[in-house]
Amino acid sequence: MNEIATNSIRHGGGFGVIRTWDDGGFLLFQVEDAGRFDAPLAGRRQPVLEEPGGRGLWLANQLCDLVQVRTFEDGNVVRIHMAIGS
C-alpha cells in the first residue's frame, strides 16, 4: 500500500484518497488521485534495472493477490486485494 500511496503523491497531483475495507476474506485498499496512466500495462512488466523508479506498481502486482488499475477522465483508481489468512 505504501508504494501505491507514494505514487499517488509523486505522480497523481500531490495527494490522493485512501480507503480500506474487509470484503469477507480479503482486505481491500483503494487509492484515488488526479493522475493518469498512459501505459495500458502499467505495473505488469518488470521495470528496467537501469532506470530509476517505476517499481511501485510492479511490486504491488508481485506481492498482492490482485491489483486493479482504472483511469478515468478525472484521475486514477488503484485497488489492491490481499487475502486474509491462508
C-alpha positions in Angstrom: 0.0 0.0 0.0 2.9 2.3 0.7 4.1 2.1 -2.8 0.7 3.0 -4.3 0.3 5.9 -1.8 3.7 7.2 -2.6 3.0 7.0 -6.4 -0.2 9.0 -5.8 1.7 11.8 -4.1 4.5 11.8 -6.7 2.5 11.3 -9.9 -1.1 11.9 -9.1 -1.2 15.6 -8.3 0.4 15.6 -4.9 -2.4 14.0 -2.9 -4.9 11.1 -3.0 -7.7 9.5 -1.1 -7.1 6.1 0.6 -9.9 3.8 1.5 -9.6 0.3 3.1 -12.2 -2.3 4.0 -12.7 -6.0 4.7 -14.6 -7.9 2.0 -15.1 -11.3 3.5 -11.7 -13.0 3.2 -9.9 -10.1 1.5 -8.5 -6.8 2.7 -9.0 -4.1 0.0 -7.1 -0.9 -0.3 -8.0 1.8 -2.8 -6.2 4.9 -3.8 -7.8 7.6 -5.9 -5.9 10.6 -7.3 -5.8 13.1 -10.2 -3.1 11.2 -12.2 -3.4 9.4 -15.5 -1.9 6.1 -16.7 -0.8 6.3 -20.3 0.6 2.7 -20.4 -2.1 0.0 -20.7 0.2 -2.5 -19.0 1.4 -0.2 -16.2 2.8 -2.3 -13.4 2.6 -5.6 -15.3 6.0 -5.5 -17.0 9.2 -5.8 -15.0 11.0 -2.4 -14.7 14.3 -1.9 -16.4 17.1 -2.1 -13.8 19.0 0.9 -15.2 16.0 3.3 -14.9 15.3 5.0 -11.5 11.8 4.5 -10.2 8.9 2.6 -11.9 8.8 -0.2 -9.4 5.9 0.7 -7.1 3.0 -0.6 -9.1 5.1 -3.6 -10.3 5.9 -4.5 -6.7 2.3 -4.3 -5.8 1.5 -6.8 -8.6 4.2 -9.2 -7.3 3.1 -9.1 -3.6 -0.7 -8.8 -3.8 -3.4 -11.2 -4.9 -5.0 -8.7 -7.3 -4.2 -5.2 -8.4 -6.8 -3.3 -10.4 -5.9 -0.1 -12.2 -8.6 2.2 -13.7 -8.0 5.5 -15.4 -10.9 7.9 -15.8 -11.1 11.5 -17.2 -10.6 13.0 -13.7 -7.9 10.6 -12.4 -6.9 7.1 -11.4 -8.2 4.4 -9.0 -5.9 1.7 -7.9 -7.5 -1.2 -5.9 -5.4 -3.8 -4.1 -6.8 -7.2 -2.9 -5.0 -9.2 -0.3 -6.3 -12.5 1.1 -6.7 -12.8 4.8 -5.4 -15.9 6.4 -4.1 -18.9 4.5 
